[in-house]
Amino acid sequence: MSSYKQLGVEPIINACGSVTRLGGAPMPPEVLQAFHDGAKEWVSLEQLQAAASRKIAAATGTEAGLVTCGSAAALTLGAAAIMCRFDLGRMERLPHCAGFPHEFVIAREQRSGYDHAIRASGALLVEVGFNEIVSNAGVRRTEVWEYEAAFGPNTAGVVYGHASDSQPDLKELVEAAHRHNIPVLVDAAGELPPTDNLRAIPATGADLVGFSGGKAIRGPQATGILCGRRDLIASAALQLLDMDDHFELWDPPADFIDKSKLSGIPRHGIGRALKVSKEEIVALLTALDLFASGTYNEQLPEQREMLNSIASALADQPAECRIVESAGGERLVLEITLDESKLGLSAVEVCRRLRNGSPPVYVGHGRLAFGQLIVNPMCLDRISVEALTRRLAEELPVSLEKTR
C-alpha cells in the first residue's frame, strides 16, 4: 500500500501536467537520487547556495542565482532585494516600508493572484495601462511611456509578468526603466519550455528573473530560481538564509555575498519563512542540468505516441481530438473537444465525473468554457494512459437518458 493510501488519500491520474495543486512535475531518478544523497550529509547553506549561484549563472547567462522555495518566493525575495539592497535597517523593517521607495509599477493587465507574493514583501503595486482589446474598448495594450509616466520618487522597481504575447516588449521596457535607474523584476514562472527562455529572458537585461523549479525543470515542487544581478541576488540571500551567526565568524564566498559592503549581518529577514533545504537545492541543480541539456526532449516521441493512442481510442466517441504543440515543439497536449449536445453533458460535468470516478482522473480544465478537456502527458506513463483512456471512454458515451 502506498504512503498516500495509508493516509486515506487516493492517488490520482494526473493529466494536467506540472500544476502545483496536484503536486508538480515528476522528478527523474537522477533528481530523486540527488535528493536522497543530499539528505545524508550536512553542509553550510551559504556555501551550498553560493555553489548553486555559480551553476544557475552559467545556465541562465546571468551574474548570480539563488534557489528559492518556489517561484512565488523568488518574487517576494526579488522585491525585497530591490527595496533593501544592502541596507540592514530596511531589511529589519520589512514589510513596513515607510520612508524609502517601495512602489513597483506593473501593467494592469499583468495583475494576478501571484502578485500577492510581491505585495507580501511590503511592496505597493502601481498599475498602468489598459488592455483595451480584451475590454473591447480599443486596439492598444500597455505601452512603455505609461510606465515612465508613473515613475516617481517612491518607485523602487518594475514588475513584468512574462508570457509569449506579453506587451510591451520586455527589452524596450528594461531600457526605459534603466534610463531612470529603476530595476526590473520578471515573473517567468511558467515560461519553460522552450529551453531557450532560460537564457533569452534574462538576456533582455532584466535585473531579476524568477523561474519555477518544480514545473518543466522537474526539480522538487517547492523550488524555484531567482537569477540576475549579483548585488540583488546577494541581498535576496541575506534575507533568506539563517543569519544566526557572529559577524567575526561568518564567512560567505565573496563571489556570492560581498561581506565588505556590510557593517554587520542582518537578523532573520522576511525570507526566513521561505527557507530551502540542502536536499532540495542539490536536487534542483541536478534537474536544471537535465533540463538545460535537452534530456527531457527525448521523451517527446513517446508522449506523442501516448496522446495518439488516446485520440485513436476516442475516434468513435462524441469528441474531436487534436494534438497541439508549443512553439519549438517542446510541449505537447491533447485537446479533446466534446460534442456537448450529443453527450447531454457539459465539459464541466464530464470533468467532474472523471474526478469522482475510480481511479480519479484530473484533466486540464482551462478551456472547459469552450467544451474542451486538455490532456498533458508529462505525468503519464503507459499504464496510467490505459486507465485514463478507459475512464474517458466510460464517461463520454453518455446518452440523455443516463442524465435524467
MOUR-V469722 format. One record per backbone hydrogen bond with DSSP energy under -1.0 kcal/mol. CO is the residue of the C=O (numbers start at 1). NH is the residue of the N-H. E is the energy in kcal/mol with one decimal. If there is no record, write none. Layout:
co={CO,CO}
nh={NH,NH}
e={E,E}
//
This chain:
co={2,4,5,13,15,19,19,20,28,29,30,31,32,33,34,35,37,44,45,46,47,48,49,50,51,52,53,54,55,56,57,64,66,68,68,70,71,72,73,74,75,76,77,78,79,80,81,84,87,88,89,90,93,97,102,103,103,104,105,106,107,108,112,113,114,115,116,118,119,124,126,128,131,132,132,140,143,144,145,147,152,154,154,157,158,160,163,169,170,171,172,173,174,175,177,177,178,183,184,185,186,187,188,189,194,195,196,196,197,199,201,202,207,208,209,210,211,213,214,223,224,225,226,227,228,229,230,231,232,233,234,235,237,237,239,243,246,253,253,257,258,259,269,271,277,278,279,280,281,282,283,284,285,286,287,288,289,290,291,295,296,297,299,300,301,302,303,304,305,306,307,308,309,310,312,314,317,318,320,322,324,326,331,333,334,335,336,337,338,339,340,346,347,348,349,350,351,352,354,360,362,364,365,367,367,368,371,373,374,375,377,381,382,383,384,385,386,387,388,389,390,391,392,396}
nh={6,9,8,362,376,22,24,23,32,33,34,35,36,37,38,39,40,48,49,50,51,52,53,54,55,56,57,58,59,60,61,228,226,70,224,74,75,76,77,78,79,80,81,82,83,84,85,87,91,92,93,94,96,100,124,156,157,126,159,128,110,111,115,116,117,119,120,121,122,104,106,108,135,137,138,132,146,148,149,150,155,102,103,105,185,187,166,173,174,175,176,177,178,179,180,182,181,158,208,160,210,162,191,212,197,198,199,200,201,203,204,205,229,186,227,188,225,219,25,213,68,211,66,209,64,233,234,235,236,237,238,239,240,241,271,245,250,256,257,259,261,262,272,274,281,282,283,284,285,286,287,288,289,290,291,292,293,295,294,298,299,300,303,304,305,306,307,308,309,310,311,312,313,314,315,317,319,339,337,335,333,329,326,324,375,322,373,320,340,343,344,350,351,352,353,354,355,356,361,13,15,374,368,370,372,371,338,336,364,334,380,385,386,387,388,389,390,391,392,393,394,395,396,398}
e={-2.0,-2.8,-1.7,-2.5,-3.1,-1.1,-2.5,-1.9,-2.3,-2.5,-1.9,-2.3,-2.5,-3.0,-2.5,-1.2,-1.3,-2.5,-3.0,-1.6,-2.0,-2.5,-2.4,-1.7,-1.9,-2.9,-2.6,-2.0,-2.0,-2.3,-1.9,-2.3,-2.4,-1.5,-2.3,-1.3,-1.5,-2.0,-2.8,-2.3,-2.6,-2.2,-2.6,-2.1,-2.1,-2.2,-2.7,-2.7,-1.9,-2.0,-1.3,-1.8,-2.5,-1.7,-2.6,-3.5,-1.7,-2.7,-2.5,-1.7,-1.8,-1.3,-1.4,-1.3,-1.8,-2.1,-1.8,-1.4,-1.7,-2.7,-2.5,-3.1,-1.8,-3.0,-1.1,-1.4,-1.3,-1.8,-2.3,-1.1,-1.8,-1.1,-2.7,-2.2,-3.3,-2.7,-1.7,-2.1,-2.8,-2.2,-2.0,-2.8,-2.7,-1.2,-1.2,-2.4,-1.5,-2.0,-1.9,-2.4,-2.5,-2.2,-1.7,-1.3,-1.5,-1.9,-1.5,-3.0,-1.7,-1.8,-1.4,-2.0,-2.5,-2.7,-2.4,-2.1,-2.7,-2.9,-2.2,-2.3,-2.4,-2.4,-2.1,-2.6,-1.4,-2.4,-2.4,-1.8,-2.4,-2.6,-2.4,-1.2,-1.4,-2.8,-1.9,-2.0,-2.5,-1.9,-2.4,-1.2,-1.8,-2.0,-2.1,-2.3,-2.0,-2.1,-2.0,-2.7,-2.2,-1.8,-2.4,-2.5,-1.8,-1.8,-2.8,-2.9,-1.6,-1.7,-1.6,-1.6,-1.9,-1.4,-2.3,-2.7,-2.1,-2.3,-2.3,-2.5,-2.0,-1.7,-2.4,-2.6,-1.9,-1.2,-1.4,-1.8,-2.9,-2.7,-3.1,-3.2,-2.2,-2.7,-2.4,-2.9,-2.4,-2.0,-2.5,-2.6,-1.2,-2.3,-2.1,-2.1,-2.5,-2.2,-2.5,-2.4,-1.8,-2.0,-2.6,-2.7,-2.5,-1.7,-1.0,-1.4,-2.0,-2.1,-3.0,-3.0,-3.4,-2.5,-1.9,-2.3,-1.6,-1.7,-2.7,-2.8,-2.1,-2.4,-2.5,-2.4,-1.8,-1.5,-2.2,-2.8}
//
